[in-house]
Amino acid sequence: MTNTNLEITQKAIEDFRKIQNHMILAKKENATETYKSLKDEYISLKSFLAIAGVNLTELDRIKE
């Protein structure tokens, strides 16, 4: 992978972690609409990272 690809993947991992943190908080606060909205982004990022070959076993705390 080139440096640009690594940078893109690193940014996606950071975004994935942020989305998960927001999802966990939204679920705790019972903010169902917010959770649903975040889940769309979560699925997109998870798909991208899987295609990029990132092992999500340890990163994925939502497990949906």
PQR file with spaces between the fields and no chain letter, atoms N, CA, C, O and H, PARSE charges and radii, in Angstrom:
ATOM       1  N    MET     1       0.835   -1.193    0.000 -0.4000 1.5000
ATOM       2  CA   MET     1       0.000    0.000    0.000 -0.0000 2.0000
ATOM       3  C    MET     1       0.873    1.247    0.000  0.5500 1.7000
ATOM       4  O    MET     1       1.907    1.295    0.667 -0.5500 1.4000
ATOM       5  N    THR     2       0.456    2.229   -0.737 -0.4000 1.5000
ATOM       6  CA   THR     2       1.200    3.482   -0.747 -0.0000 2.0000
ATOM       7  C    THR     2       0.877    4.279    0.510  0.5500 1.7000
ATOM       8  O    THR     2      -0.073    3.964    1.227 -0.5500 1.4000
ATOM       9  H    THR     2      -0.384    2.190   -1.279  0.4000 1.0000
ATOM      10  N    ASN     3       1.665    5.302    0.768 -0.4000 1.5000
ATOM      11  CA   ASN     3       1.418    6.148    1.937 -0.0000 2.0000
ATOM      12  C    ASN     3       0.036    6.762    1.910  0.5500 1.7000
ATOM      13  O    ASN     3      -0.612    6.882    2.950 -0.5500 1.4000
ATOM      14  H    ASN     3       2.436    5.558    0.185  0.4000 1.0000
ATOM      15  N    THR     4      -0.430    7.158    0.718 -0.4000 1.5000
ATOM      16  CA   THR     4      -1.760    7.757    0.605 -0.0000 2.0000
ATOM      17  C    THR     4      -2.828    6.760    1.038  0.5500 1.7000
ATOM      18  O    THR     4      -3.755    7.117    1.766 -0.5500 1.4000
ATOM      19  H    THR     4       0.096    7.061   -0.126  0.4000 1.0000
ATOM      20  N    ASN     5      -2.703    5.513    0.595 -0.4000 1.5000
ATOM      21  CA   ASN     5      -3.658    4.486    1.001 -0.0000 2.0000
ATOM      22  C    ASN     5      -3.610    4.238    2.505  0.5500 1.7000
ATOM      23  O    ASN     5      -4.646    4.039    3.140 -0.5500 1.4000
ATOM      24  H    ASN     5      -1.951    5.223    0.005  0.4000 1.0000
ATOM      25  N    LEU     6      -2.427    4.250    3.062 -0.4000 1.5000
ATOM      26  CA   LEU     6      -2.289    4.065    4.511 -0.0000 2.0000
ATOM      27  C    LEU     6      -2.928    5.224    5.266  0.5500 1.7000
ATOM      28  O    LEU     6      -3.573    5.020    6.294 -0.5500 1.4000
ATOM      29  H    LEU     6      -1.586    4.411    2.546  0.4000 1.0000
ATOM      30  N    GLU     7      -2.751    6.426    4.761 -0.4000 1.5000
ATOM      31  CA   GLU     7      -3.346    7.603    5.399 -0.0000 2.0000
ATOM      32  C    GLU     7      -4.870    7.543    5.349  0.5500 1.7000
ATOM      33  O    GLU     7      -5.546    7.866    6.326 -0.5500 1.4000
ATOM      34  H    GLU     7      -2.227    6.592    3.926  0.4000 1.0000
ATOM      35  N    ILE     8      -5.399    7.129    4.211 -0.4000 1.5000
ATOM      36  CA   ILE     8      -6.853    6.999    4.069 -0.0000 2.0000
ATOM      37  C    ILE     8      -7.380    5.937    5.030  0.5500 1.7000
ATOM      38  O    ILE     8      -8.399    6.140    5.690 -0.5500 1.4000
ATOM      39  H    ILE     8      -4.850    6.867    3.417  0.4000 1.0000
ATOM      40  N    THR     9      -6.688    4.814    5.103 -0.4000 1.5000
ATOM      41  CA   THR     9      -7.106    3.737    6.000 -0.0000 2.0000
ATOM      42  C    THR     9      -7.012    4.177    7.456  0.5500 1.7000
ATOM      43  O    THR     9      -7.910    3.881    8.245 -0.5500 1.4000
ATOM      44  H    THR     9      -5.861    4.650    4.566  0.4000 1.0000
ATOM      45  N    GLN    10      -5.950    4.875    7.824 -0.4000 1.5000
ATOM      46  CA   GLN    10      -5.801    5.370    9.193 -0.0000 2.0000
ATOM      47  C    GLN    10      -6.933    6.322    9.556  0.5500 1.7000
ATOM      48  O    GLN    10      -7.481    6.247   10.656 -0.5500 1.4000
ATOM      49  H    GLN    10      -5.221    5.116    7.184  0.4000 1.0000
ATOM      50  N    LYS    11      -7.284    7.211    8.643 -0.4000 1.5000
ATOM      51  CA   LYS    11      -8.389    8.153    8.873 -0.0000 2.0000
ATOM      52  C    LYS    11      -9.702    7.399    9.048  0.5500 1.7000
ATOM      53  O    LYS    11     -10.508    7.748    9.910 -0.5500 1.4000
ATOM      54  H    LYS    11      -6.840    7.273    7.750  0.4000 1.0000
ATOM      55  N    ALA    12      -9.922    6.374    8.241 -0.4000 1.5000
ATOM      56  CA   ALA    12     -11.140    5.569    8.352 -0.0000 2.0000
ATOM      57  C    ALA    12     -11.196    4.842    9.692  0.5500 1.7000
ATOM      58  O    ALA    12     -12.263    4.740   10.296 -0.5500 1.4000
ATOM      59  H    ALA    12      -9.268    6.090    7.540  0.4000 1.0000
ATOM      60  N    ILE    13     -10.060    4.338   10.159 -0.4000 1.5000
ATOM      61  CA   ILE    13     -10.012    3.675   11.475 -0.0000 2.0000
ATOM      62  C    ILE    13     -10.350    4.672   12.575  0.5500 1.7000
ATOM      63  O    ILE    13     -11.116    4.352   13.484 -0.5500 1.4000
ATOM      64  H    ILE    13      -9.193    4.420    9.668  0.4000 1.0000
ATOM      65  N    GLU    14      -9.794    5.863   12.506 -0.4000 1.5000
ATOM      66  CA   GLU    14     -10.101    6.899   13.498 -0.0000 2.0000
ATOM      67  C    GLU    14     -11.589    7.256   13.477  0.5500 1.7000
ATOM      68  O    GLU    14     -12.215    7.386   14.528 -0.5500 1.4000
ATOM      69  H    GLU    14      -9.172    6.122   11.768  0.4000 1.0000
ATOM      70  N    ASP    15     -12.147    7.412   12.280 -0.4000 1.5000
ATOM      71  CA   ASP    15     -13.576    7.705   12.159 -0.0000 2.0000
ATOM      72  C    ASP    15     -14.431    6.558   12.688  0.5500 1.7000
ATOM      73  O    ASP    15     -15.462    6.788   13.321 -0.5500 1.4000
ATOM      74  H    ASP    15     -11.638    7.306   11.425  0.4000 1.0000
ATOM      75  N    PHE    16     -14.005    5.333   12.429 -0.4000 1.5000
ATOM      76  CA   PHE    16     -14.720    4.148   12.907 -0.0000 2.0000
ATOM      77  C    PHE    16     -14.773    4.130   14.435  0.5500 1.7000
ATOM      78  O    PHE    16     -15.815    3.843   15.025 -0.5500 1.4000
ATOM      79  H    PHE    16     -13.168    5.146   11.915  0.4000 1.0000
ATOM      80  N    ARG    17     -13.660    4.434   15.056 -0.4000 1.5000
ATOM      81  CA   ARG    17     -13.618    4.485   16.526 -0.0000 2.0000
ATOM      82  C    ARG    17     -14.538    5.583   17.068  0.5500 1.7000
ATOM      83  O    ARG    17     -15.248    5.373   18.051 -0.5500 1.4000
ATOM      84  H    ARG    17     -12.813    4.668   14.576  0.4000 1.0000
ATOM      85  N    LYS    18     -14.520    6.748   16.427 -0.4000 1.5000
ATOM      86  CA   LYS    18     -15.371    7.856   16.866 -0.0000 2.0000
ATOM      87  C    LYS    18     -16.849    7.495   16.737  0.5500 1.7000
ATOM      88  O    LYS    18     -17.637    7.739   17.651 -0.5500 1.4000
ATOM      89  H    LYS    18     -13.943    6.918   15.629  0.4000 1.0000
ATOM      90  N    ILE    19     -17.213    6.917   15.602 -0.4000 1.5000
ATOM      91  CA   ILE    19     -18.610    6.525   15.378 -0.0000 2.0000
ATOM      92  C    ILE    19     -19.040    5.523   16.444  0.5500 1.7000
ATOM      93  O    ILE    19     -20.134    5.634   16.997 -0.5500 1.4000
ATOM      94  H    ILE    19     -16.573    6.720   14.860  0.4000 1.0000
ATOM      95  N    GLN    20     -18.189    4.552   16.732 -0.4000 1.5000
ATOM      96  CA   GLN    20     -18.529    3.562   17.753 -0.0000 2.0000
ATOM      97  C    GLN    20     -18.735    4.220   19.121  0.5500 1.7000
ATOM      98  O    GLN    20     -19.676    3.882   19.840 -0.5500 1.4000
ATOM      99  H    GLN    20     -17.300    4.462   16.282  0.4000 1.0000
ATOM     100  N    ASN    21     -17.867    5.144   19.471 -0.4000 1.5000
ATOM     101  CA   ASN    21     -18.018    5.840   20.757 -0.0000 2.0000
ATOM     102  C    ASN    21     -19.355    6.580   20.821  0.5500 1.7000
ATOM     103  O    ASN    21     -20.047    6.547   21.838 -0.5500 1.4000
ATOM     104  H    ASN    21     -17.103    5.418   18.886  0.4000 1.0000
ATOM     105  N    HIS    22     -19.708    7.249   19.720 -0.4000 1.5000
ATOM     106  CA   HIS    22     -20.988    7.973   19.675 -0.0000 2.0000
ATOM     107  C    HIS    22     -22.171    6.999   19.722  0.5500 1.7000
ATOM     108  O    HIS    22     -23.187    7.284   20.355 -0.5500 1.4000
ATOM     109  H    HIS    22     -19.146    7.277   18.894  0.4000 1.0000
ATOM     110  N    MET    23     -22.035    5.860   19.056 -0.4000 1.5000
ATOM     111  CA   MET    23     -23.110    4.865   19.068 -0.0000 2.0000
ATOM     112  C    MET    23     -23.330    4.309   20.476  0.5500 1.7000
ATOM     113  O    MET    23     -24.468    4.143   20.917 -0.5500 1.4000
ATOM     114  H    MET    23     -21.209    5.629   18.542  0.4000 1.0000
ATOM     115  N    ILE    24     -22.248    4.029   21.163 -0.4000 1.5000
ATOM     116  CA   ILE    24     -22.343    3.500   22.530 -0.0000 2.0000
ATOM     117  C    ILE    24     -23.040    4.519   23.430  0.5500 1.7000
ATOM     118  O    ILE    24     -23.904    4.159   24.230 -0.5500 1.4000
ATOM     119  H    ILE    24     -21.324    4.163   20.805  0.4000 1.0000
ATOM     120  N    LEU    25     -22.665    5.778   23.297 -0.4000 1.5000
ATOM     121  CA   LEU    25     -23.291    6.838   24.092 -0.0000 2.0000
ATOM     122  C    LEU    25     -24.769    6.996   23.715  0.5500 1.7000
ATOM     123  O    LEU    25     -25.618    7.131   24.595 -0.5500 1.4000
ATOM     124  H    LEU    25     -21.963    6.070   22.647  0.4000 1.0000
ATOM     125  N    ALA    26     -25.077    6.979   22.425 -0.4000 1.5000
ATOM     126  CA   ALA    26     -26.470    7.120   21.981 -0.0000 2.0000
ATOM     127  C    ALA    26     -27.329    5.972   22.512  0.5500 1.7000
ATOM     128  O    ALA    26     -28.469    6.180   22.925 -0.5500 1.4000
ATOM     129  H    ALA    26     -24.387    6.869   21.710  0.4000 1.0000
ATOM     130  N    LYS    27     -26.773    4.768   22.497 -0.4000 1.5000
ATOM     131  CA   LYS    27     -27.526    3.615   23.014 -0.0000 2.0000
ATOM     132  C    LYS    27     -27.757    3.757   24.517  0.5500 1.7000
ATOM     133  O    LYS    27     -28.844    3.463   25.015 -0.5500 1.4000
ATOM     134  H    LYS    27     -25.846    4.599   22.161  0.4000 1.0000
ATOM     135  N    LYS    28     -26.736    4.205   25.227 -0.4000 1.5000
ATOM     136  CA   LYS    28     -26.845    4.406   26.675 -0.0000 2.0000
ATOM     137  C    LYS    28     -27.913    5.442   27.001  0.5500 1.7000
ATOM     138  O    LYS    28     -28.649    5.295   27.977 -0.5500 1.4000
ATOM     139  H    LYS    28     -25.854    4.443   24.822  0.4000 1.0000
ATOM     140  N    GLU    29     -27.998    6.493   26.180 -0.4000 1.5000
ATOM     141  CA   GLU    29     -28.971    7.568   26.402 -0.0000 2.0000
ATOM     142  C    GLU    29     -30.325    7.271   25.761  0.5500 1.7000
ATOM     143  O    GLU    29     -31.243    8.089   25.822 -0.5500 1.4000
ATOM     144  H    GLU    29     -27.400    6.612   25.387  0.4000 1.0000
ATOM     145  N    ASN    30     -30.439    6.097   25.148 -0.4000 1.5000
ATOM     146  CA   ASN    30     -31.665    5.680   24.477 -0.0000 2.0000
ATOM     147  C    ASN    30     -32.061    6.656   23.363  0.5500 1.7000
ATOM     148  O    ASN    30     -33.244    6.924   23.152 -0.5500 1.4000
ATOM     149  H    ASN    30     -29.694    5.432   25.098  0.4000 1.0000
ATOM     150  N    ALA    31     -31.077    7.169   22.669 -0.4000 1.5000
ATOM     151  CA   ALA    31     -31.297    8.086   21.552 -0.0000 2.0000
ATOM     152  C    ALA    31     -31.389    7.252   20.275  0.5500 1.7000
ATOM     153  O    ALA    31     -30.423    7.149   19.519 -0.5500 1.4000
ATOM     154  H    ALA    31     -30.116    6.951   22.841  0.4000 1.0000
ATOM     155  N    THR    32     -32.544    6.667   20.046 -0.4000 1.5000
ATOM     156  CA   THR    32     -32.705    5.690   18.971 -0.0000 2.0000
ATOM     157  C    THR    32     -32.503    6.277   17.576  0.5500 1.7000
ATOM     158  O    THR    32     -31.899    5.632   16.719 -0.5500 1.4000
ATOM     159  H    THR    32     -33.329    6.750   20.660  0.4000 1.0000
ATOM     160  N    GLU    33     -32.994    7.480   17.340 -0.4000 1.5000
ATOM     161  CA   GLU    33     -32.817    8.089   16.016 -0.0000 2.0000
ATOM     162  C    GLU    33     -31.340    8.410   15.757  0.5500 1.7000
ATOM     163  O    GLU    33     -30.834    8.201   14.654 -0.5500 1.4000
ATOM     164  H    GLU    33     -33.485    8.004   18.036  0.4000 1.0000
ATOM     165  N    THR    34     -30.671    8.909   16.765 -0.4000 1.5000
ATOM     166  CA   THR    34     -29.248    9.205   16.639 -0.0000 2.0000
ATOM     167  C    THR    34     -28.471    7.922   16.396  0.5500 1.7000
ATOM     168  O    THR    34     -27.585    7.880   15.543 -0.5500 1.4000
ATOM     169  H    THR    34     -31.082    9.079   17.661  0.4000 1.0000
ATOM     170  N    TYR    35     -28.799    6.886   17.137 -0.4000 1.5000
ATOM     171  CA   TYR    35     -28.135    5.596   16.982 -0.0000 2.0000
ATOM     172  C    TYR    35     -28.320    5.072   15.553  0.5500 1.7000
ATOM     173  O    TYR    35     -27.368    4.603   14.929 -0.5500 1.4000
ATOM     174  H    TYR    35     -29.519    6.920   17.830  0.4000 1.0000
ATOM     175  N    LYS    36     -29.536    5.154   15.049 -0.4000 1.5000
ATOM     176  CA   LYS    36     -29.836    4.669   13.703 -0.0000 2.0000
ATOM     177  C    LYS    36     -29.023    5.432   12.659  0.5500 1.7000
ATOM     178  O    LYS    36     -28.482    4.833   11.730 -0.5500 1.4000
ATOM     179  H    LYS    36     -30.309    5.534   15.555  0.4000 1.0000
ATOM     180  N    SER    37     -28.939    6.731   12.812 -0.4000 1.5000
ATOM     181  CA   SER    37     -28.173    7.556   11.889 -0.0000 2.0000
ATOM     182  C    SER    37     -26.687    7.191   11.934  0.5500 1.7000
ATOM     183  O    SER    37     -26.042    7.063   10.894 -0.5500 1.4000
ATOM     184  H    SER    37     -29.378    7.218   13.567  0.4000 1.0000
ATOM     185  N    LEU    38     -26.161    7.030   13.124 -0.4000 1.5000
ATOM     186  CA   LEU    38     -24.758    6.662   13.286 -0.0000 2.0000
ATOM     187  C    LEU    38     -24.482    5.268   12.730  0.5500 1.7000
ATOM     188  O    LEU    38     -23.401    5.006   12.203 -0.5500 1.4000
ATOM     189  H    LEU    38     -26.685    7.135   13.969  0.4000 1.0000
ATOM     190  N    LYS    39     -25.456    4.382   12.850 -0.4000 1.5000
ATOM     191  CA   LYS    39     -25.267    3.013   12.384 -0.0000 2.0000
ATOM     192  C    LYS    39     -25.046    2.967   10.875  0.5500 1.7000
ATOM     193  O    LYS    39     -24.280    2.135   10.390 -0.5500 1.4000
ATOM     194  H    LYS    39     -26.334    4.595   13.278  0.4000 1.0000
ATOM     195  N    ASP    40     -25.701    3.845   10.133 -0.4000 1.5000
ATOM     196  CA   ASP    40     -25.480    3.911    8.685 -0.0000 2.0000
ATOM     197  C    ASP    40     -24.018    4.216    8.379  0.5500 1.7000
ATOM     198  O    ASP    40     -23.410    3.572    7.524 -0.5500 1.4000
ATOM     199  H    ASP    40     -26.324    4.521   10.527  0.4000 1.0000
ATOM     200  N    GLU    41     -23.463    5.189    9.071 -0.4000 1.5000
ATOM     201  CA   GLU    41     -22.056    5.541    8.879 -0.0000 2.0000
ATOM     202  C    GLU    41     -21.147    4.404    9.340  0.5500 1.7000
ATOM     203  O    GLU    41     -20.146    4.104    8.690 -0.5500 1.4000
ATOM     204  H    GLU    41     -23.957    5.712    9.766  0.4000 1.0000
ATOM     205  N    TYR    42     -21.492    3.782   10.444 -0.4000 1.5000
ATOM     206  CA   TYR    42     -20.748    2.643   10.987 -0.0000 2.0000
ATOM     207  C    TYR    42     -20.646    1.523    9.951  0.5500 1.7000
ATOM     208  O    TYR    42     -19.568    0.967    9.740 -0.5500 1.4000
ATOM     209  H    TYR    42     -22.306    4.026   10.972  0.4000 1.0000
ATOM     210  N    ILE    43     -21.764    1.192    9.308 -0.4000 1.5000
ATOM     211  CA   ILE    43     -21.785    0.118    8.315 -0.0000 2.0000
ATOM     212  C    ILE    43     -20.907    0.481    7.115  0.5500 1.7000
ATOM     213  O    ILE    43     -20.173   -0.363    6.600 -0.5500 1.4000
ATOM     214  H    ILE    43     -22.640    1.644    9.479  0.4000 1.0000
ATOM     215  N    SER    44     -20.986    1.719    6.679 -0.4000 1.5000
ATOM     216  CA   SER    44     -20.154    2.162    5.552 -0.0000 2.0000
ATOM     217  C    SER    44     -18.671    2.062    5.885  0.5500 1.7000
ATOM     218  O    SER    44     -17.887    1.528    5.101 -0.5500 1.4000
ATOM     219  H    SER    44     -21.582    2.405    7.097  0.4000 1.0000
ATOM     220  N    LEU    45     -18.293    2.575    7.043 -0.4000 1.5000
ATOM     221  CA   LEU    45     -16.882    2.523    7.444 -0.0000 2.0000
ATOM     222  C    LEU    45     -16.416    1.087    7.656  0.5500 1.7000
ATOM     223  O    LEU    45     -15.298    0.736    7.281 -0.5500 1.4000
ATOM     224  H    LEU    45     -18.930    3.009    7.680  0.4000 1.0000
ATOM     225  N    LYS    46     -17.252    0.272    8.244 -0.4000 1.5000
ATOM     226  CA   LYS    46     -16.899   -1.132    8.479 -0.0000 2.0000
ATOM     227  C    LYS    46     -16.674   -1.842    7.148  0.5500 1.7000
ATOM     228  O    LYS    46     -15.736   -2.627    7.011 -0.5500 1.4000
ATOM     229  H    LYS    46     -18.161    0.557    8.548  0.4000 1.0000
ATOM     230  N    SER    47     -17.526   -1.569    6.177 -0.4000 1.5000
ATOM     231  CA   SER    47     -17.382   -2.167    4.850 -0.0000 2.0000
ATOM     232  C    SER    47     -16.083   -1.724    4.187  0.5500 1.7000
ATOM     233  O    SER    47     -15.349   -2.543    3.634 -0.5500 1.4000
ATOM     234  H    SER    47     -18.288   -0.931    6.288  0.4000 1.0000
ATOM     235  N    PHE    48     -15.804   -0.429    4.245 -0.4000 1.5000
ATOM     236  CA   PHE    48     -14.574    0.102    3.654 -0.0000 2.0000
ATOM     237  C    PHE    48     -13.351   -0.550    4.289  0.5500 1.7000
ATOM     238  O    PHE    48     -12.437   -0.982    3.588 -0.5500 1.4000
ATOM     239  H    PHE    48     -16.400    0.236    4.695  0.4000 1.0000
ATOM     240  N    LEU    49     -13.339   -0.619    5.610 -0.4000 1.5000
ATOM     241  CA   LEU    49     -12.182   -1.183    6.300 -0.0000 2.0000
ATOM     242  C    LEU    49     -12.011   -2.662    5.985  0.5500 1.7000
ATOM     243  O    LEU    49     -10.884   -3.139    5.853 -0.5500 1.4000
ATOM     244  H    LEU    49     -14.082   -0.268    6.180  0.4000 1.0000
ATOM     245  N    ALA    50     -13.102   -3.386    5.865 -0.4000 1.5000
ATOM     246  CA   ALA    50     -13.021   -4.807    5.514 -0.0000 2.0000
ATOM     247  C    ALA    50     -12.434   -4.972    4.114  0.5500 1.7000
ATOM     248  O    ALA    50     -11.595   -5.845    3.889 -0.5500 1.4000
ATOM     249  H    ALA    50     -14.018   -2.999    5.972  0.4000 1.0000
ATOM     250  N    ILE    51     -12.872   -4.137    3.178 -0.4000 1.5000
ATOM     251  CA   ILE    51     -12.337   -4.195    1.814 -0.0000 2.0000
ATOM     252  C    ILE    51     -10.855   -3.826    1.807  0.5500 1.7000
ATOM     253  O    ILE    51     -10.080   -4.372    1.022 -0.5500 1.4000
ATOM     254  H    ILE    51     -13.553   -3.428    3.361  0.4000 1.0000
ATOM     255  N    ALA    52     -10.464   -2.902    2.679 -0.4000 1.5000
ATOM     256  CA   ALA    52      -9.066   -2.481    2.768 -0.0000 2.0000
ATOM     257  C    ALA    52      -8.199   -3.525    3.462  0.5500 1.7000
ATOM     258  O    ALA    52      -6.979   -3.376    3.528 -0.5500 1.4000
ATOM     259  H    ALA    52     -11.094   -2.459    3.317  0.4000 1.0000
ATOM     260  N    GLY    53      -8.822   -4.578    3.977 -0.4000 1.5000
ATOM     261  CA   GLY    53      -8.061   -5.653    4.605 -0.0000 2.0000
ATOM     262  C    GLY    53      -7.767   -5.453    6.072  0.5500 1.7000
ATOM     263  O    GLY    53      -6.908   -6.136    6.629 -0.5500 1.4000
ATOM     264  H    GLY    53      -9.813   -4.699    3.923  0.4000 1.0000
ATOM     265  N    VAL    54      -8.469   -4.518    6.716 -0.4000 1.5000
ATOM     266  CA   VAL    54      -8.256   -4.259    8.135 -0.0000 2.0000
ATOM     267  C    VAL    54      -8.987   -5.326    8.946  0.5500 1.7000
ATOM     268  O    VAL    54     -10.172   -5.578    8.726 -0.5500 1.4000
ATOM     269  H    VAL    54      -9.167   -3.963    6.264  0.4000 1.0000
ATOM     270  N    ASN    55      -8.279   -5.947    9.878 -0.4000 1.5000
ATOM     271  CA   ASN    55      -8.890   -6.930   10.762 -0.0000 2.0000
ATOM     272  C    ASN    55      -9.687   -6.184   11.827  0.5500 1.7000
ATOM     273  O    ASN    55      -9.117   -5.492   12.670 -0.5500 1.4000
ATOM     274  H    ASN    55      -7.317   -5.742   10.057  0.4000 1.0000
ATOM     275  N    LEU    56     -10.997   -6.329   11.783 -0.4000 1.5000
ATOM     276  CA   LEU    56     -11.873   -5.585   12.690 -0.0000 2.0000
ATOM     277  C    LEU    56     -12.181   -6.326   13.984  0.5500 1.7000
ATOM     278  O    LEU    56     -12.949   -5.830   14.807 -0.5500 1.4000
ATOM     279  H    LEU    56     -11.460   -6.892   11.099  0.4000 1.0000
ATOM     280  N    THR    57     -11.602   -7.493   14.175 -0.4000 1.5000
ATOM     281  CA   THR    57     -11.899   -8.296   15.357 -0.0000 2.0000
ATOM     282  C    THR    57     -11.732   -7.519   16.653  0.5500 1.7000
ATOM     283  O    THR    57     -12.603   -7.568   17.522 -0.5500 1.4000
ATOM     284  H    THR    57     -10.978   -7.896   13.506  0.4000 1.0000
ATOM     285  N    GLU    58     -10.639   -6.814   16.788 -0.4000 1.5000
ATOM     286  CA   GLU    58     -10.372   -6.063   18.016 -0.0000 2.0000
ATOM     287  C    GLU    58     -10.957   -4.660   17.984  0.5500 1.7000
ATOM     288  O    GLU    58     -11.281   -4.101   19.032 -0.5500 1.4000
ATOM     289  H    GLU    58      -9.932   -6.775   16.083  0.4000 1.0000
ATOM     290  N    LEU    59     -11.095   -4.088   16.801 -0.4000 1.5000
ATOM     291  CA   LEU    59     -11.575   -2.706   16.691 -0.0000 2.0000
ATOM     292  C    LEU    59     -13.078   -2.572   16.871  0.5500 1.7000
ATOM     293  O    LEU    59     -13.552   -1.562   17.392 -0.5500 1.4000
ATOM     294  H    LEU    59     -10.832   -4.542   15.949  0.4000 1.0000
ATOM     295  N    ASP    60     -13.833   -3.580   16.445 -0.4000 1.5000
ATOM     296  CA   ASP    60     -15.283   -3.476   16.430 -0.0000 2.0000
ATOM     297  C    ASP    60     -15.866   -3.805   17.800  0.5500 1.7000
ATOM     298  O    ASP    60     -15.915   -4.964   18.211 -0.5500 1.4000
ATOM     299  H    ASP    60     -13.448   -4.400   16.022  0.4000 1.0000
ATOM     300  N    ARG    61     -16.308   -2.757   18.497 -0.4000 1.5000
ATOM     301  CA   ARG    61     -16.894   -2.934   19.829 -0.0000 2.0000
ATOM     302  C    ARG    61     -18.398   -3.048   19.786  0.5500 1.7000
ATOM     303  O    ARG    61     -19.009   -3.415   20.790 -0.5500 1.4000
ATOM     304  H    ARG    61     -16.268   -1.816   18.163  0.4000 1.0000
ATOM     305  N    ILE    62     -19.013   -2.751   18.671 -0.4000 1.5000
ATOM     306  CA   ILE    62     -20.476   -2.779   18.552 -0.0000 2.0000
ATOM     307  C    ILE    62     -20.957   -4.201   18.304  0.5500 1.7000
ATOM     308  O    ILE    62     -21.956   -4.620   18.887 -0.5500 1.4000
ATOM     309  H    ILE    62     -18.517   -2.453   17.855  0.4000 1.0000
ATOM     310  N    LYS    63     -20.271   -4.946   17.454 -0.4000 1.5000
ATOM     311  CA   LYS    63     -20.564   -6.356   17.152 -0.0000 2.0000
ATOM     312  C    LYS    63     -21.976   -6.565   16.607  0.5500 1.7000
ATOM     313  O    LYS    63     -22.662   -7.507   17.005 -0.5500 1.4000
ATOM     314  H    LYS    63     -19.459   -4.605   16.980  0.4000 1.0000
ATOM     315  N    GLU    64     -22.409   -5.701   15.708 -0.4000 1.5000
ATOM     316  CA   GLU    64     -23.716   -5.884   15.057 -0.0000 2.0000
ATOM     317  C    GLU    64     -23.559   -6.341   13.657  0.5500 1.7000
ATOM     318  O    GLU    64     -24.552   -6.545   12.959 -0.5500 1.4000
ATOM     319  H    GLU    64     -21.852   -4.935   15.385  0.4000 1.0000
